[in-house]
């Protein structure tokens, strides 16, 4: 699952130490290029103390390591002999998409079917997360292969 920059360790750091930087790029999906830009912004910012810059660099490295672990888990899942581990993400994508379409259809036909707003918000969040993780990572994989 891909988190936006503001949801990472470095994002939490920037929220307290450099909120202008976070506001400018907080919604982007972090990758090595994005985190490289963040490193440059932090090192060139004269308002951030040296000790805070050092802490920020460590947090960026932790976020990079976390992204690699997620990628490695996904690669491991695809190499598995288990049908379920290979198909969990596509099945989740299909289920969430079907659920969203069902709720839209029920809503558009004005049927007497009430869904609590909290469930709708949860479905939206899960759907966006799965779409970004599934299609965003697939796009990144393809770009990486093309560049090699």
Buried (B, 14 or more C-beta within 10 A) or exposed (E): EBBBBBBBBBBEBBBEBBEEBBEEBBEBBBBEEBBEBBBEBBEEBEEBEEEBBEBBBEBBBEBBEBBEEBEEEBEEBEEEEEEEBBEEBEEBBEEBEEBBEEBEEBEEEEEEEEEEEEEEEEBEEBBEBBBBBBEBBEEBEEEEEEEE
